[in-house]
Amino acid sequence: MNTKDDFLRLIKSKVQCSCPLCGSGKDWFTTSEIMSLSSYKQGAVATCIPVVPLSCPNCGYTILLNADILGLI
């Protein structure tokens, strides 16, 4: 991704649904940051998945998109 606008445009193009919790429109909120979702197993090496969180601006319901599958990393 070249710019924050490119990043946001890609994310918005992938979200074609309303919030499943409250039914609010397609105006999901995101940042231009990729975060890490990691597993935890005592005594084992953690596995990490790069994710982009999207949140409903009405109720806060949050989904995670895999940044690797989206080609963001």
VOMARMI-490602 format. One record per residue (C-alpha): x, y, z. Coordinates in Angstrom, 3 decimals, always signed. Example, Ala and Ser with C-alpha at 12.3 -4.5 7.8 and 13.67 -1.06 7.14 Angstrom:
<atoms>
ATOM:+12.300:-4.500:+7.800
ATOM:+13.670:-1.060:+7.140
</atoms>
This chain:
<atoms>
ATOM:+0.000:+0.000:+0.000
ATOM:+1.338:+3.376:-0.955
ATOM:-0.781:+5.634:+1.215
ATOM:-3.237:+5.572:+4.078
ATOM:-5.985:+6.403:+1.560
ATOM:-5.083:+3.327:-0.539
ATOM:-5.180:+1.187:+2.583
ATOM:-8.600:+2.496:+3.642
ATOM:-9.979:+2.190:+0.095
ATOM:-8.947:-1.479:-0.050
ATOM:-10.507:-2.251:+3.327
ATOM:-13.767:-0.481:+2.461
ATOM:-13.967:-2.357:-0.855
ATOM:-13.905:-5.662:+1.035
ATOM:-16.682:-4.772:+3.475
ATOM:-20.017:-5.219:+1.739
ATOM:-22.253:-5.934:+4.719
ATOM:-24.087:-4.196:+7.499
ATOM:-23.270:-4.879:+11.132
ATOM:-24.637:-8.325:+12.086
ATOM:-25.282:-7.166:+15.655
ATOM:-27.205:-3.907:+15.277
ATOM:-27.925:-3.764:+11.533
ATOM:-26.179:-0.409:+11.091
ATOM:-24.970:+0.475:+7.572
ATOM:-21.639:-0.256:+5.890
ATOM:-19.693:+2.583:+7.536
ATOM:-17.257:+0.414:+9.472
ATOM:-14.437:+2.214:+11.320
ATOM:-10.811:+1.179:+10.915
ATOM:-7.350:+2.616:+11.345
ATOM:-4.440:+2.280:+8.947
ATOM:-2.625:-0.016:+11.351
ATOM:-2.073:-3.736:+11.089
ATOM:-2.277:-5.500:+14.441
ATOM:-1.239:-8.925:+15.630
ATOM:-3.573:-11.639:+16.889
ATOM:-1.551:-14.230:+18.758
ATOM:-2.280:-17.611:+20.257
ATOM:-1.258:-18.667:+23.716
ATOM:-0.135:-22.114:+24.753
ATOM:+1.825:-22.502:+27.926
ATOM:+5.388:-23.563:+27.127
ATOM:+4.906:-23.234:+23.358
ATOM:+5.829:-20.662:+20.760
ATOM:+2.962:-18.294:+20.006
ATOM:+1.490:-18.136:+16.513
ATOM:+0.658:-14.680:+15.182
ATOM:-1.801:-13.587:+12.503
ATOM:-1.635:-10.029:+11.113
ATOM:-5.104:-8.477:+11.278
ATOM:-6.954:-5.274:+10.485
ATOM:-9.763:-4.588:+12.975
ATOM:-13.053:-3.100:+11.755
ATOM:-15.600:-1.738:+14.218
ATOM:-19.217:-0.710:+13.881
ATOM:-19.487:+2.976:+14.820
ATOM:-22.948:+2.380:+16.283
ATOM:-22.503:-0.579:+18.660
ATOM:-18.765:-1.326:+18.647
ATOM:-19.056:-4.844:+17.182
ATOM:-15.582:-5.674:+15.856
ATOM:-14.374:-8.041:+13.144
ATOM:-10.824:-8.897:+12.100
ATOM:-9.574:-9.171:+8.508
ATOM:-6.424:-11.150:+7.772
ATOM:-3.873:-8.611:+6.464
ATOM:-1.792:-11.302:+4.761
ATOM:-4.749:-12.571:+2.691
ATOM:-5.595:-8.966:+1.744
ATOM:-2.035:-8.505:+0.467
ATOM:-1.228:-5.750:+2.943
ATOM:+2.032:-7.320:+4.090
</atoms>
